[in-house]
Amino acid sequence: MRPRSSRCGPTAVIPATRHREGVINPTRIGIIGVGRMGRAHLAACADSDSVRFTALADSSDRVRQELADEGYLWFENADELIAAHVVDAVIIATPTPTHQALSAKALSAGLPVLCEKPCGPTAAGLRGLGVAARTSGSPLRVGYWRRFVPELTELHDEIRRGQLGTLLSLETGQWDEQPPSAGYQQLCGTIFADMAVHDLDQIQWLAGEQITSVRAVVRTGEPDQPPAAGLLVLALDSGLISAASFGRWFPGGDACWLRVHGTAGYRELRFLWPPGSEQQMCAAVRSQDEAFAALVQGNPDPRLATAADAEAALAAAEAATAAAAESGTAVWPEPPSAVRAAPNHTHVDRRPLGAAL
Ligand SMILES: NC(=O)c1ccc[n+]([C@@H]2O[C@H](COP(=O)([O-])OP(=O)(O)OC[C@H]3O[C@@H](n4cnc5c(N)ncnc54)[C@H](O)[C@@H]3O)[C@@H](O)[C@H]2O)c1
């Protein structure tokens, strides 16, 4: 899902006078990395009563100049923002390779962190970061905003109440309107770690189980070009089977859908669909950020993805990357050496699907 913040609404910070007596004090949040996703957070919470983005940091002169007149306190880098003690928490929306080091810095300074997905670059690093968060005493959550799409929240609760009976099969689809830049794709990981990771989190969250087995293929493009689409076939702890279809082209707007079969029920959702997908994403990002603000104020929302949740999603994405490469399908960019050397980690193995079932 590619945020296009201009369609989400205005990005200006809310004037202090907007907050009436009796209205909850907004949580002051800083954003580190104010590119597409950072601006999606700004736009989504522009009129929130509980979230106030007060301070921003971005290493790009161009980005700082573009938003120079919007009334934010600006910093040239994360260290300066963290050291300034002007915010209650931070959102990290820098490129994936920087997520873990920046999150660790903020946590060690006592700041709660909401890091963008996948909180990469590696599942092993994320496990260490989770330990660091627990040691610091500050919460770390990861930006899997689909958990705040109302239809998915409702489906999650229906499944927990047993209304669908025993789950048999869960299928997801995620198709972006168009690919991000090649530079972004080179930096932010394979199509599994950057894109399918949304589905991998969603599947494990909805089912309340972990993925145990992954088969993966990608649709290759031109030589040296990133894959344009992929398919995953998954097995989970209970034997539940799942499939994810995802790709970089869906003319008209981003789209996400889901089908779930249980012994007592069936649900089919198009929970993100053009022409309203931008607004649907904005609403979910806003709910997520407001839940993070509530967590900072001491009121946790169990929908917020934890470091362990994100580690499980990223570990499955790494297994998918390794499985696709092993099956002879080109993966681009080259997976990190840790993934190539040790694909059988965490709760995911790469036995043939039949063996896992
Ligand atoms: N949750 C979602 O649906 C979603 C969607 C898109 C992107 N993302 C995630 O958000 C992250 C950023 O993606 P994007 O598309 O916004 O990228 P982007 O390139 O548009 O923005 C990144 C910004 O971070 C800045 N930056 C880079 N290194 C920095 C540093 N060390 N300190 C401060 N600023 C720094 C860059 O100048 C840039 O402005 C990625 O990890 C991506 O996976 C999440």
PDBQT file of the ligand as one rigid body, heavy atoms in Angstrom, charges set to zero:
ROOT
HETATM    1  N1  LIG A 401       2.603   0.866   6.634  1.00  0.00    +0.000 N 
HETATM    2  C1  LIG A 401       2.572   1.071   5.327  1.00  0.00    +0.000 C 
HETATM    3  O1  LIG A 401       1.571   0.828   4.660  1.00  0.00    +0.000 OA
HETATM    4  C2  LIG A 401       3.778   1.617   4.661  1.00  0.00    +0.000 A 
HETATM    5  C3  LIG A 401       3.670   2.161   3.386  1.00  0.00    +0.000 A 
HETATM    6  C4  LIG A 401       4.818   2.679   2.808  1.00  0.00    +0.000 A 
HETATM    7  C5  LIG A 401       6.020   2.639   3.463  1.00  0.00    +0.000 A 
HETATM    8  N2  LIG A 401       6.083   2.088   4.702  1.00  0.00    +0.000 N 
HETATM    9  C6  LIG A 401       7.358   1.980   5.398  1.00  0.00    +0.000 C 
HETATM   10  O2  LIG A 401       7.799   3.286   5.737  1.00  0.00    +0.000 OA
HETATM   11  C7  LIG A 401       9.212   3.369   5.613  1.00  0.00    +0.000 C 
HETATM   12  C8  LIG A 401       9.540   4.587   4.767  1.00  0.00    +0.000 C 
HETATM   13  O3  LIG A 401       8.960   4.422   3.498  1.00  0.00    +0.000 OA
HETATM   14  P1  LIG A 401       8.602   5.715   2.605  1.00  0.00    +0.000 P 
HETATM   15  O4  LIG A 401       7.879   5.210   1.426  1.00  0.00    +0.000 OA
HETATM   16  O5  LIG A 401       7.972   6.773   3.438  1.00  0.00    +0.000 OA
HETATM   17  O6  LIG A 401      10.068   6.164   2.187  1.00  0.00    +0.000 OA
HETATM   18  P2  LIG A 401      10.547   7.601   1.739  1.00  0.00    +0.000 P 
HETATM   19  O7  LIG A 401      11.857   7.422   1.072  1.00  0.00    +0.000 OA
HETATM   20  O8  LIG A 401       9.459   8.310   1.007  1.00  0.00    +0.000 OA
HETATM   21  O9  LIG A 401      10.770   8.408   3.114  1.00  0.00    +0.000 OA
HETATM   22  C9  LIG A 401      11.829   8.145   3.989  1.00  0.00    +0.000 C 
HETATM   23  C10 LIG A 401      12.294   9.477   4.588  1.00  0.00    +0.000 C 
HETATM   24  O10 LIG A 401      13.255   9.210   5.614  1.00  0.00    +0.000 OA
HETATM   25  C11 LIG A 401      14.304  10.155   5.490  1.00  0.00    +0.000 C 
HETATM   26  N3  LIG A 401      15.497   9.556   6.107  1.00  0.00    +0.000 N 
HETATM   27  C12 LIG A 401      16.276   8.561   5.622  1.00  0.00    +0.000 A 
HETATM   28  N4  LIG A 401      17.198   8.202   6.531  1.00  0.00    +0.000 NA
HETATM   29  C13 LIG A 401      17.010   9.009   7.617  1.00  0.00    +0.000 A 
HETATM   30  C14 LIG A 401      17.632   9.109   8.878  1.00  0.00    +0.000 A 
HETATM   31  N5  LIG A 401      18.639   8.281   9.239  1.00  0.00    +0.000 N 
HETATM   32  N6  LIG A 401      17.176  10.038   9.756  1.00  0.00    +0.000 NA
HETATM   33  C15 LIG A 401      16.154  10.850   9.413  1.00  0.00    +0.000 A 
HETATM   34  N7  LIG A 401      15.521  10.800   8.217  1.00  0.00    +0.000 NA
HETATM   35  C16 LIG A 401      15.926   9.873   7.338  1.00  0.00    +0.000 A 
HETATM   36  C17 LIG A 401      14.425  10.425   4.008  1.00  0.00    +0.000 C 
HETATM   37  O11 LIG A 401      15.039  11.659   3.734  1.00  0.00    +0.000 OA
HETATM   38  C18 LIG A 401      12.951  10.399   3.583  1.00  0.00    +0.000 C 
HETATM   39  O12 LIG A 401      12.358  11.681   3.648  1.00  0.00    +0.000 OA
HETATM   40  C19 LIG A 401       9.672   2.034   5.007  1.00  0.00    +0.000 C 
HETATM   41  O13 LIG A 401      10.279   1.259   6.001  1.00  0.00    +0.000 OA
HETATM   42  C20 LIG A 401       8.416   1.362   4.512  1.00  0.00    +0.000 C 
HETATM   43  O14 LIG A 401       8.433  -0.038   4.675  1.00  0.00    +0.000 OA
HETATM   44  C21 LIG A 401       4.986   1.600   5.316  1.00  0.00    +0.000 A 
ENDROOT
TORSDOF 0
